[in-house]
């Protein structure tokens, strides 16, 4: 049986993604974990390209690999964390972690089982989907984002702006003993 190229690429990207995700949580060195996370993001972007969602794939690469993963890498490399102290309480949290993992796998199995039993219960979209040849991904996302979800989009922008201002206010400190330029005082000086 000869599979087509798309199926082969799907299995390659998916298997590398699963192995990289497993390596993220099992790597002893946190820097290696971040590198495996970057590999996982690239493979997830490859899966999005196979689905025909190029815009989401490029957004994933730009935002997560270009910003978030690099930030993680800098934070992990700059902090001098004593990992031996962190590993001391690992055994006490292991039963809780195993319990959460069992619940998540049971939910995924139940969802897979219900979808295999009755595939007709999958929700169908209420609005007609335009032909893929007539509209590209960026235009379709922009149309939905700025019409149907404009309130949520604007609210998320305001929340991010408030968070950014809050972070600046919290980290801004006035240091004593630092010479600062006072323009009004300089202009108010006379010759005398």
N, C-alpha and C positions, 0 to 999 in steps of 0.2 A: 504494500500500500504506500503510495507516494503522496506525501502531504504537500500542500502548497506552501509557498514561502512565508505567507502571513502567519500560518499556524506554527511553523518552525520558529519564526521570530518571537511569537507570543510565548512559546514554551521556554525559549532561551532567556528572554527578558524576565519572565515570571520566576524561573528557577534561580536566576542570579539575584533577583529582588528578594526572594525568600531566604537565600543563603546570606545575603548581606544584612538583612534584618535580624537574622539569628546571630550573626557575628557582632552586630551592634550591642546586643544585650549580654553576650558571653565574652567579649574581649576584656582582657585584664587591664590593658592600657587605655585610658579615656581618649587619648589622641587617635588611637587606632579605631575606637568606636566612632568617632566623628568622621574619619575617612570612610568607614563602612557605611555610615549614614549618607554621605555624599554619593557613594556608589548606588545605594538604594534609591535615592532621589533621581539619579540619572536613568535607572532602569524603569522606575515608575513613569518618568517622562516618555521613555520609549514605548511603554504600553499605551499611554495617551495618544501618541502619534499613530500607533496602529489602530486605535479606535476612531481616528479622524479628528481628534480634538487637539489640533496643533497649538492653538492659543493657550489652552490650559497647560500643555506640555512646556511651552516656552515660559509661561508664568511660573510654573513649578521650578524650572531651572534657574530663572533669574532671581526669584524671591527666596526660595529655600536654599539652593546651592550658593547663589551669589551673596546672600545676606545672612540668613539664619545660620547655616552650617559654618560659614566663615567666622561669624560671631561666636558660635560655640567653640570653634577651634581656638580663637584668641583667648577666650575666657579660660578654657581648660589649660592652655599653655601658660597663661599669666598667673593663675592662682597656684599657690603651692599647697595643695591639699594633701593631708596625711591620710592615705586610703586605708592604712592598717586600722586606724581608729574607727573608720566608717564600717569596716567589715566585721567588727566585733559583734554588733547586734544583728547580724544577718540571719542567724539561726532562729532568733526569736520571731522574726517577721516572715519566715518561710511558710508556716502553715496558712497565714492570711493570704500570701501571694499565690499559693497553690489553690486555695479556695476560690479566689477571684478568677484564676485561669480556668478552673473546672467550670465555673458558672458561664464564662465567656464562650468556652468551647461547646457547652451544652446549648447555649442560645444559637450559636452558629449552626450546630447540627440540626436543631429544631427548624431553623429557617430553611436550611437546605432540604430537609425532609419534606417540609410543607410545600416548597416550590416544586419539588419533584413529583409530589402526589397530584397537585392541581396547578399546572402552569397557566391555566386560564385566569387565575385570580390576580395576575399581575395587572396593576392599574394602567389604564390607557390614558394618554394625555387628552385633556378636554379641548384644547385648541389645536387646530390643524398645524402640522409641522410643514414648513415650507420645503420645497425641493432643495437638496443640498447643492445642486449645481447653480441655483439662483442666488444663494446667499452664503457668504463665508462665515467662519466661526466667530471672528472678532465682531462682525456686524450683528450677528444673531445674539451674542452675549451682550453687546451694547444696547441693543433694542430691548431685551428683557430687563437688563439692569436699570436702564433709565426710564422705563415705563411702568413695569409691574412692581419693581422693588425699589422705587426711587426713595421712599421714606426710610426704609431700612438702610439703604446705601448712604443717605445723608446723615442719618443718626450714627452710623458706624464712623463716618468721617469726623463728626463732632466729638464722639467719644475718644477717638485717636488723638484729636487735637488737644482735648482736655488732659489726656494722659501724658502727652508730650510736654505741655506747659507745666503740669504737676511734677514731672521728672526734672525739668530744668529748675523749678523753684526749690525742690527738695535738695538738689545737689549744689545749688549756688550758695557759696559762703563768702562772707565779707572777712577778709584777713586784715588783722590789725598790723600797723607798722609798714604798710605798703604805700609808697608814694603814688598818688593819683593826680592826673591832670584835671584842674578845675578851670574850664574855659571862661566862665562868668567872672571868677576872681581875677583871672589874668587880664581880661578886657577892662575891668574896673580899676586897674592900677593907674596911677598918675605918675608924672615924671618925678614928683617930689617923693 
